[in-house]
Amino acid sequence: MTIGSFAFERGGELDLDVAYAEYGDPEDPTVLVCHALTGSQYVAGPAPEGVSGQAAGWWDALVGPGKPIDTRAYHVVCANVPGSCYGTTGPASEGPDGEPYGADFPPVTVSDWTRSQARLLDELGVETLYAVVGGSVGGMNALDWAKRYPERVERVAAIATSPRLDAQCLGLNTAADAPSRATRTSRAATTTAVPEPDEGLAVARRIGHVMYLSKASMSDRFDRRVAERQPAERADPSAEGFPYRDVASYLDYNAERFTERFDANSYLSLLRALDEYDLAQDAPSDAAALAGYEGDALVVSFTGDWHFPPEGGEEIADALEGGAGAVAHRVIESEYGHDAFLVEPDRVGPPVRTLLERGASAVTTETERDVTPDYPRVCTGLLPDA
């Protein structure tokens, strides 16, 4: 949907198309789901041709008839964010001169995502959101809704997220950014003697995948085992005499699949939006930033998530305590790392369902240790990405 001229927070203005998916009856209360860094609007069910793998149905276990975000009771909307490459205008989109914007696309922020979603919802005739739910940077997006449009939101669920990235994550994102940045080209100039864009993106994605997993989950899944699948050839001839390990095979495979579905310039745009997000921006504190929000809030953290650790979730919960609504911080023991919010829906689903059906005051806040799954755990050989 075209939402008209859109002014970006850091400068630049263009006519913006926002791609979105809807589920359920538009007459029911609306739940906005915010996707993670490289996700799409297709939060549930199959996606059109060209959108596959981890970008399609990425939270299918949570959204649908009878599921925690029940499409028999709620109208669910998920919008692809500006800067992405799944339909919303981004670096891969055609600019006024008929060529992709590429590096000339305006810089994007999480606030740009929130404002574009608000404009979309205006076009859809949705004034008040029953809930905003998001994981990872999508959780930051959900918090930005509570900060920017507190009067439009009744409930917020911020899952596996933090008020801002710490120095370690910023440093790793810088390392992931560097190879892709070296390949980023402008329409006004070309570069030579640098890797192909896909090569830089593949390196960045390998770093990202290591960030999403915990030390325990990597040890359990890979240890030092030699891979059964051997590459046809090694890029470095001197490596021929050394084993090709399972962890290398996993990272190489996922990097290859990712470059088939994602745009390098889009990845850089979204990664910088993540890096720059700070809940307390333009406010003296996190609590002051959320002072206007009076609805219920659920924060979910995972003990094995060093990317967005439980301490960050506690900071969010503390910041929300001054509001009129109830606040619950559910800490879930998990060794999966950051990806737990995607691969363990049986752990995420119950508190989200409770928030929607009965409010945050009904969600227990102690650490969850023993859970009987409501439905089969989604845990395939290749873990989803955030």
N, C-alpha and C positions, 0 to 999 in steps of 0.2 A: 504494500500500500504506500502511495506517495503521501507524505505528510507536509510537503511544501518546503519552503526555504528554512534551513536549519543552521543556526549560528553555533559553532563549536566553542567550547569554553576557552581553549587555548588559541583561538584565532582561526579564521576561515569560515566560509559559509557556502552552502550548496543546497540544491534540491535533494531531499533525502527520501529514498525508498526504504521502508522497514518491512522485512519479511517476517511473517508470524504464522503460528499454527494455533488452532482453536480446538477444544475438545469439550463435549457436553453441551448443555442448553444455555444459550446466551441470556436467558431469563433468570437463571440461577445465580447465586452469589459468585463473584469472580475471584479466582485465585491466579495470581501472576507467578509463574515459575521463571527464575533467572538462571540461565545456563552458565557453565563454567568456561574457562579460557577458550577452548577450541570446540566447544559444543555448538549445537545448532538449535533451531526452534523446534525440531522434531523430538520433543521430550519423551513421547510415547508412540508405540506402534511403528509401522513401516514408514520410510521416507521415500520421496520421489527418486527416480533414477539419477545417479550422480552424487547422491548423499548416502553414504553407506558406512559400514563398520561401526566404529565407536561414536560417530556423529548422529546415528539414527537410533531412536528409541533408547536414549542413554539413561533414562529413569523410568523405563517401562514398568518396572516392578512397583513403582510408587504411584503412577498416574494411570487411572483407568477405572472401569466399572468395578465396584467393590474393593478397590485398592485404597491405601491410606489417603491419597488425594482423589476422592471418589467422583468420577465424572457423571455419576447418576445424581449427585447432590450439588456439584460445583461446575461452574463454567471456567475452564482452565485456558489460560493464554500463555504462550511462550514466544517471545520476540527475539529474533537474531539481532545482535548489537551492532551499531555502527563501527566500521573498521574490520568486521569479519568478512567471510567470503561465502556465506550461505544465503545470499539473496538480499540482505541489507547492504546499502551502498558502502563500499570499502575500497581499498587500494586496487583490487582486481576488477572493479567496476569500470565501465566505459565513461570516460570524461567527455567534456564538451567537444573536444577535438577528435573524438572517435577512438582514442587510444586509452588504455587503462591508466588510472590515476597514478599507480605505482607509489613511489616515494613522495609524490606531490600531494598525496591525500592529507587533509588536515590532521594534526595530532588529535587523538581521542582520549577522553577520560571516562572514568566510571560515571561521573555526573552526566556526561553526554549520553551514556547508555540510559540512565534513569529518565532524563528529560525526553529522549526519543520514545521511550516506552509510554511516558505520560501523554505525549502527543498522539501516539497510536491509540491508546485507550480513549482519548477524547474523540477520535474519529469513530471508534467502535461504540461510543455512547456509554462508556463505563466511567462513572464518576468516583465511586468508592470501591476499594478492593477489600474483599473479605480477608484476604491474606496475601502476603508476598513471601515466597519460599525460594531459597537459593543456597547452593553449596559452593565452596571454594571462593573464587572471585565473584561468583553469583551470590554468595552470602554477603559480600561487600556491597553488591548492587542492591540487595534487599535492605541492608542497613541504610544505604543512601536514600532509599524510599522513605524510611522512617525519619530521616533527618530532613530531607528536602520537601516531602509532601506528607507530613504527619497527619493532616486532617483527612487524607484520602485512604489511610490504611488502618484496618482494625486489628490485624495480627501479623506478626513477622516471625519467620523461622530462618535463622542464620546458622548454617551448618558447615562445619569444618572450615572456619574462617577466622579472621583476626581484624582488629581495627586498622592494622597497617603491617607491611612486611618488616621483618627484622633485618639487621645488617647481613647476616649469613645468607638469607634468601635473596636479598638485593645483589649480593656478590655473585651468587650462582646464576641469577638471571642476567647479570652483566656478562658472565662467561658464555651463557647461552645466546645472548644478544650479539656478541662480537662476530661469530662466523656468518650469521645471517646479515648483519649490518654491512659486512665487507662485500656482500653480493647485491646489496640494495641499489638499484639503479633508478635514475630519474628519466623522465621523458625528454629532459633537456640535455642529457649527457649520457654517455655510455662508459662502461668500465672495461678494462682489459686486464689480463693476467691475474684474474681472481677466480675462485671456484665458481661452479654453476650455482644458481640460487638454491636448487634442491639439495646440493651438498651442504651448504651452510645451514639450511633448515633441518637437515637430518642430524647434524651435530647438535644443534640446539635442542632437538627433541630427545636425543639420548640423555642429555643433561637433565631435561625436564622429567623424564621417566624415573631417573635415579632419585630425584627430589620427591616424587610421589610415593615411593615405597619406603618402608621402614627397614632398619638394619636386620631386624629379626625376620621379616618377610622375605628379604632378599636371600638371607642365609638358608631359610627353609626351602625356598623355591629353587635356588640355583647352587648354593654352596660353591664349591670349586669344580663342579662336574664338567666334564668335556661334553660339548654339544653333540647330539646325534646327527643333527643336520649340519653338514659341512659346506662352506661356501665353495662355489665353483672355482674361484681363485681369490687369493689374498691381495689386497691393495698394496701391501708392503711385502716384497719378496723375502725380506729377512725374517718375516714372521712364519714362514713355512715350516720351520723346525720346531715351532711351539704350538701347544694345544689351542684350539678354538673353543672357548668355554661356553657353557650354557647361557651365562649372563650376557656374553657378547652377542650370541645368536638372538636372544630376546630383544636386546636393544637395537640390533641391526634390522631385525624384522619389523619392529614397530616404527623405526625411523623411515624405512622404505614405504610402509603403508601410509604413514602420515604425509610424506611428500606427494603421494598420489592424490590426497584429498584436500590439502591445505595450501594456501598461498603464503610465500615467505614474507611479503610486505605486510600482509594481514597479521601474521604471527608477531612481527615486531610491533605493530600498532597496539595490539591487545596486551602484549607483554609490558609495554611501557605504561599502559593504563593501569595495570595491576601494580607495577612498581610505584606509581605516583599516588595511588590511593592512600588517603589518610583521613580517618573518620573525623578527626579534630581540626581538619583544614577549615580556616575562617571561623574557628571557635576556640575559646581558651582551654577546652578539655573535651574528652569524649562525652562526658555527662552533659556538658553544656550543648554539644552538638545535637544530642538526642532529647533535650529538655522539652521540646514541643510535642514529643510522641507520648500518647496516653493509652495506647492499646496494649494487648498482651504480647509477650515475646518469648520465643523458645530459642535457646542456643544449644547446639549439639557439638561436642568435641570428642576426639578419639585419642586415647593415651599414646598410641604409636605414631601419631601424626606430628613429625618434627617440622613440617612445612608451616602448618597452622596449629601450634600446640594448644593444649587445654588452657594454658595460662592466658593466651589471647582470648579464648572464649570467656574466661572469667572476667577479663577486663571489660568485655562487651556487656556481660550480665551486670557487672557493677555499675556501668554507665547507665544502664536502663532502669536500675532500681529506683531512681528518683521519680519515675513516671507514675501515672495513676493505675496502670495495668499490672497484671501479675507477670513475673519473670521466672523462668525455669532454665537452669543450665544442666543439661544431661551430659555427663562424661561417660563415654563407652570404652570399656577395655577392649582393645583390638591391636593386633600386631600387623595389620595390613598397611599402616601408614596413611598418608593423605587420601589414597584411593579408597579407603574404607567407606566413604560416603556414597560411593558408586557400587562397590562390590559386595557390600553387606546391607542390602535394603531391608533385610529382616530386623536389623538393629535400628535403622533410621526410621522405618515406617511407623512403628508403634507410637513414639512420642509425637511425630507429625500428625498422625491420625487423632491423637488425644488433644493436641492443640486446636485442631480444626473443629472437633466435635464438642469438646468440653472446656477448652481454654487452658492457658498455661498453668493455672493453679492446680490442675488435675495431673500434671506431669511430675513424676517423682524426680528429685534432683540429685539423688545419691548416684554414685558410680554404679553402672550396670555391669554385673558380672555373669549372672546366669540367666539366659533368655531362651525360652522355647520358641523357635521361629514360627511365625504365623503362616509362612509360605516358604518354598524352597529358596535357599540362599543362592544368589547369582555369583558364581565364582568360576570363571572359565580359565583355561590355561593362559590366555593373554589378558592381563588386567586392563580395564578401561583406563583412559587418560582423563586428567582433570582439565 
